[in-house]
Amino acid sequence: MKKLILRALALLFTISSSAQEAKTIKVFENALVNFSEKGEVSSGIIRLQQGRLLVKKVTVPEYRKGTDVSVSVTIRSNGDTWDKSGSCFVFKNEDLINVINVAQGSKKLPSESGNNNDYQGIKSVTGYDLPIEVLRFMTPFGVGHYSDETKYPRMRYYRPVSVPKWEEKVVWTQDVSQLESLLTGTFYIGIWIDTWTDKGYLADVSLTYSGRPRPKKVVTPLINTIYYVNGQKIPDLFAKTSLKHTINLKKGSKNTELYYITTGHGGHSGGDEFIKINNSVYFDTKKVIDFIPWRDDCASFRRFNPSSGVWTKKDTAIAYNENYERVKKAVEERLASSDLSRSNWCPGSSVVPESVKLGNLKKGTHSLEIVIPATANTGDQQNHWLVSCYLVSDK
């Protein structure tokens, strides 16, 4: 009997130890994200929105003492030449209204999940499992597919001397340990790219768990304006009004943090993609985030953008001549569309969330308001802001 007890204890110790081991889960491998009536996907992948959205059910052993989690997303163009918005997201409850059953037509987005009786599906409300964004990214112009200068000789003339070769892919890795409670156990993880071509992109998504113990957290979804499914509009609401949301906490939360992800899009050269616009976030009427989301380092991503449009710009440079004498000289340099500064993103970049500590929150009702004085969306300008946010607190 004593030996049996010892064996049982040893088995339990082995199971407990293995649950804390580091591991990497490959969710999508070489998965085609495109826009086409027909398309093939690997076993277990649900293809939605004519291929622009892929979802997979994943089971990861629970980490009893918590764990670090990082997400890695790899993108290669399959023929789409353009830069596109992309999002990796997660939700857990298949019994609630969610991305899958809305896309398949068996459920409808709750009217109360919208803003002013419009823009359904952007707020977390009872009965609706709002997707929480794991990683926001922007595809580069044609990385991989158009990186072959032998197959596409003209790409050689687009490449500046500072770029020795076009990259074959772009990889983003981000620490998302604050979402550990959603990314362990059984959950649904998806990838969406705003592509409108049948060529689209090839995507890999993986999750890595360190096994290193860390405090477990509670995640509360709030807002996500990304239009993952039919029935959702391009979120051009900020030019008309602020986005207000009432949060009902069933119990108080300790050491609460607000995570906020934002990017501006559309409008051509004078639109929200290319102009500086302030973002203000109020929690319980107090301004907690106030900044201009902007990236002015986009030229550093040039090696990922072989099919970006290129023109030349005249300038004056001081440089050495063949006699190693410093001279002032008129030059004409390449300037690519992918080099231009943008509203919190570059073609080929991921987006890092803003976060702010809110402290301890009491049980009951709280308010959230997001104010972005955006540009009106008229004609084919497509001005809009993709915004998502959630709360993280101690368990």
Steps between C-alpha positions, in 0.01 A plus 500: 500500500781736594668438163172573317462828690859599418445416131181706496678793661784468251250501212328810636837670535586411141168638368541816710857548380414444133224762521770756585732412212579747223326428171407654167161439339475547123148628429521585128771391258515635145127580526349693208313815601329637189170611350342227290175303493693174517814409687666207671615501860674248721303278737354684797507845340170681448504724191271804528425822310602337171843425640589836656451349845636169629417357844625190679404333827807437715553317829808575711557341843430736789805643673407467866740773608467711188749549217649753263339493154626646175334502158685480169340589166674449164365645176597443135315648206336244273459760227327790676718805434344732760541582869199375697372516857532174690400365840556186705225460760357261759165411656399210724129439534340309213160514675479879466454715191843508340694553179430148371124475542447858379710437189316173436164674533359308799528804732478876467710767664310651795369849425625620839856402397502796261524874539191723468304209345772452239838329457390173666755264651752751635409494873507220754146432625324211675467195276764614248859373509681804363830394336805621691787607280822306558711675234428784255721503190524659156609293204787634289479561126556161335760346732602151387302475178663805337835460675639289214684740268564221251128438459410870534803690357339843544523459879876550471435860395272561800765392752717775654875444544449475878297179455725207394204271424125477537391291799307178442255554786420723795480361855354673803537367855334664796475422871129450578535349847219724628263284290617167647155416638353520148787320328501187718235233533263481201456811288448625145777696333456676168684704241342769282654693212310772316590360159267517200697283256480127436880487532516637854768401751654192660505511879660311788388553860657337805477540878798440732461424870808536722363302794651759734253564783339842502185643661180411319284784370134567422427652158189712439417583135381855429523622139606366160406697186665260252236385250565125514154385384206587277270756651789710625582830334828675442540683834482861381294596807766712671450786255136514614518432872711362782474131586344450844465171685351407838691229687328290767747328731338214691771533764781738577832467320850551638804648325300562185667603174341629181653381170425713193588431133433760230584566134363753249419411139376626166447841351780486242784755549297739717304247699524341842773260392739787432410778745563536872180466705482491879351200683348563844366224724291578810429250776236607753522849340875525575735532202736203531652486148574804285742477207545530123551151355771539239788310337774696320746210464326326210806521271666246733251239371595555134652151458155344557326708230616399150174593320456839668447786256821699446569847370807721518565814699764762427727600787842645575759281670849554634704192420846383399589494131743260332792703635368472857416870502181613669279675248145629482308321229148483361356148538178325413400235753236230498203561727260211552141514619602262780750763624230754585408564865162370611249494786669256739608248237732431210455247218667195655466599865307366797328735744597513868210567741496806722438408863411699809452396863152573640556356848222326692148527357183459702217263413230660286476740208795676338524711186738499204516765228732516198532833321669526159430817295516299179451614141157443345471203267361617166511349155770234475723646773435218750617701801469285812670398826559144615488507879493223758538500877457276804567492874747273680489454877621267775314174538 
